[in-house]
Structure formats: structure tokens, C-alpha cells
Amino acid sequence: MRDFDLEVQKRVEFIRGVLKSAGASGIVFGNSGGKDCALAGILCRMACENTLGIIMPCGSKQNYETDMADAEALAKQYGIDTRIIDLTEVKKAMLSALNTGVGPVSDPASANISPRLRMAALYAVALDEKRLVAGTGNRSERYMGYFTKWGDGAYDFDPIGDLTVTEVYEFLRFLKAPSSIIDKAPSAGLFEGQTDEGEMGVTYKSIDEYLLTGVTNDHDKRIIERYHNNSEHKRRMPLVYKDTGAGGQDIVAGG
């Protein structure tokens, strides 16, 4: 049987160690009202009283309604300091500039602007207030590459990155998170009606079974491996040219 008390304690200790080594005085994270930010936010608040959750609506109606309500409920229940930074007009200005400079922006490109604007906002606050940015991505999303490069995939540390979606829900139930967060369909809230599973074409249950056991049906396996292979560039450092001399060149990972 899983020892949730011990695992929570170890994650809290991990967060405190990261803060100490960086000389940071606090944490900031994007509080979207979803399952992952809920768990990451709870753990960060347990580790550091100076934890700030920022709600960042960015155009989607859902951001202003259920997402914001759930984010506020989480903050109230766990005593997480909260601010709202509305990025809707910022995104409109970005799209206007792009439309003027390069022409109409595709729906996928437009959707990915939102998490990148949120990343920029989080890091601006972090720099001004000597905070670290907490990541809120889980293992299942990471394997699938279901995150925005240099958007929600950019952070200083991630206290839940080793957990599958199934395990995230288990932790949330143990920590008695708001039922509205646990019960709603996983969604990045990037556009109306968007759900993670609907967009990927495979359920998190199937993804998690594959990650934990290596077994799933052939149809889902093909989808999972296609997503994983096509998103490898998201999980590695940028490639940097290196001249090896003698007429040869290597392409190596930066960092």
C-alpha cells in the first residue's frame, strides 16, 4: 500500500532543498484550476508559506468561469496567496502584430501563445520577488509531449513530474482537494471545449497503463508512441553545433 504521508513529506523536503540551494525566498506557480497545478500548489504551500499562485486568464471563456472558480477554491482551502493577471488583451495584441507581420496565425500556433505568455508573466514575478517558478506537469503529459515548449514546459523545478495522471488523482484525493477539480475532465483550457484526451485521441488511463506496465491495446500504443517520438525535441536541451575538426561536425545537446 502506498505511503502517501511519507511521499508528501519527501516532496516537501525536495522543494525546501531546491529553495535553499537557489537562495530563493518564495515560489510562484500558475494556478489554472486544474489537477496538476492543484497538487503542485498544495505541495509548494506545505513546503513554503511564501507561495504565490497566479491565475492567468488568456482569452478562453472557460478561464474566467470554471477554471477561475476552481483556482480560487484551491487557494482558499490551502491558504495560498493569489493574484490575477489577465493576459487576454496581451494575447490579442500579439495576434494583431503577427497578423500584420506574417498573416493569419493558425489555431495551434494561437493556442500555444497562451502558455508562453503565462511563462513570461511567471518569470517576471519570480525575478522581481526572488521566487522560483514551480512546474506543474506530470509524467504522462511529459511522455506524450503534451505541453508547450518554452511555455508550461519551462520552470525551475517540478514536484510532481514523476507522477502519472492516475497517481496525481490519488494524491489529490489523499490531500482532500476540491472535488470540482478532481471530477472535471482534464483540460488545458486553451480554447472552448478542449480536453486533453479528446485532443490526443487516447485516454490517460491507457497512457498510464502503458507507462506503468508496458502494455496497452495496439491502437492506443501506436498513438502513444507517435506522440512520444514526435515530441522528443521538447524533452531535451536545444541542439548546438560543435566543430570536431578534421572535416567532421557533431550536433550535440546544449547545456
Residue pairs with C-beta under 8 A, 6 or more apart in sequence:
2 170
4 170
4 171
4 174
7 171
8 43
8 46
8 171
8 174
8 175
11 43
11 47
11 159
11 160
12 43
12 46
12 47
13 47
14 157
14 159
15 27
15 43
15 44
15 47
15 48
15 134
15 157
15 159
16 47
16 48
18 24
18 132
18 156
18 157
19 25
19 26
19 27
19 47
19 48
19 132
22 132
22 156
23 130
24 130
24 131
24 132
25 50
25 129
25 130
25 131
26 48
26 50
26 51
26 52
26 129
26 130
26 131
26 132
27 44
27 47
27 48
27 50
27 51
27 52
27 131
27 132
27 133
27 134
28 51
28 52
28 53
28 54
28 122
28 125
28 126
28 129
28 131
28 132
28 133
28 134
29 37
29 40
29 41
29 44
29 51
29 52
29 53
29 54
29 122
29 133
29 134
29 135
29 136
30 37
30 53
30 54
30 56
30 118
30 122
30 136
30 152
31 37
31 41
31 53
31 54
31 55
31 71
31 74
31 75
31 80
31 82
32 55
32 56
32 63
32 67
32 71
32 136
32 188
32 189
33 55
33 66
33 67
33 68
33 69
33 70
33 71
33 72
33 74
33 181
33 189
34 67
34 70
34 136
34 181
34 186
34 187
34 188
34 189
35 165
35 168
35 169
35 172
35 181
35 182
35 186
36 136
36 137
36 138
36 141
36 160
36 168
37 53
37 71
37 74
37 136
38 70
38 74
38 172
38 177
38 178
38 181
39 136
39 160
39 163
39 168
39 171
39 172
39 175
39 177
40 134
40 135
40 136
40 158
40 159
40 160
41 51
41 53
41 74
41 75
41 78
41 80
41 134
41 136
42 74
42 78
42 175
42 177
43 159
43 160
44 51
44 134
44 159
45 51
45 78
45 79
45 80
50 81
50 131
51 80
51 81
52 80
52 81
52 82
52 83
52 125
52 129
52 131
53 71
53 74
53 75
53 80
53 81
53 82
53 83
54 82
54 83
54 84
54 85
54 121
54 122
54 125
55 67
55 68
55 71
55 72
55 82
55 83
55 84
55 85
56 63
56 84
56 85
56 86
56 87
56 117
56 118
56 121
57 63
57 64
57 67
57 68
57 84
57 86
57 87
57 88
58 86
58 87
58 88
58 90
58 91
58 114
58 117
58 118
59 87
59 88
59 91
59 92
59 114
60 67
60 114
60 189
60 190
60 191
60 192
60 194
61 192
62 187
62 189
62 192
63 189
66 180
66 184
67 189
68 84
69 180
70 178
70 180
70 181
70 184
71 82
72 82
73 178
73 180
73 181
74 80
74 177
74 178
74 181
75 81
75 82
77 177
77 178
85 121
87 114
87 117
87 118
87 121
90 117
91 113
91 114
91 117
94 113
94 117
95 105
95 110
95 113
98 105
99 105
105 113
107 191
111 190
111 191
112 148
112 151
112 190
114 151
114 190
115 147
115 148
115 151
115 152
115 188
115 190
116 148
116 150
116 151
118 151
118 152
119 133
119 150
119 151
119 152
119 154
122 133
123 133
123 154
125 131
126 132
126 133
126 156
132 156
132 157
133 154
133 155
133 156
134 155
134 156
134 157
134 158
134 159
135 152
135 153
135 154
135 155
135 156
135 157
135 158
135 159
135 161
136 152
136 155
136 158
136 160
137 147
137 152
137 153
137 155
137 158
137 160
137 161
138 160
138 161
138 163
138 164
138 165
138 167
138 168
139 161
139 162
139 163
139 164
139 167
139 211
140 146
140 164
140 165
140 204
140 207
140 208
140 211
141 147
141 165
141 196
142 161
142 235
143 207
143 211
143 224
143 228
144 200
144 207
144 224
144 227
144 228
144 231
145 227
145 228
145 230
145 231
145 232
145 234
145 235
146 196
146 200
146 227
146 231
147 153
147 234
149 233
149 234
152 188
153 234
160 168
160 171
163 171
164 204
164 207
164 208
164 211
164 212
165 186
165 204
165 207
165 208
166 204
166 205
166 208
167 208
169 182
172 181
172 182
173 182
185 195
185 196
185 197
186 195
186 196
186 197
186 204
187 194
187 195
187 196
188 194
188 196
196 204
197 203
197 204
200 223
200 227
201 223
202 220
202 223
202 224
203 220
206 216
206 217
206 220
206 224
207 216
207 220
207 224
209 215
209 216
210 216
210 220
210 221
210 224
216 224
236 253
237 253
237 254
237 255
238 253
238 254
239 251
239 252
239 253
239 254
240 251
240 252
240 253
240 254
241 249
241 251
242 249
242 250
242 251
242 252
243 249
243 250
244 250
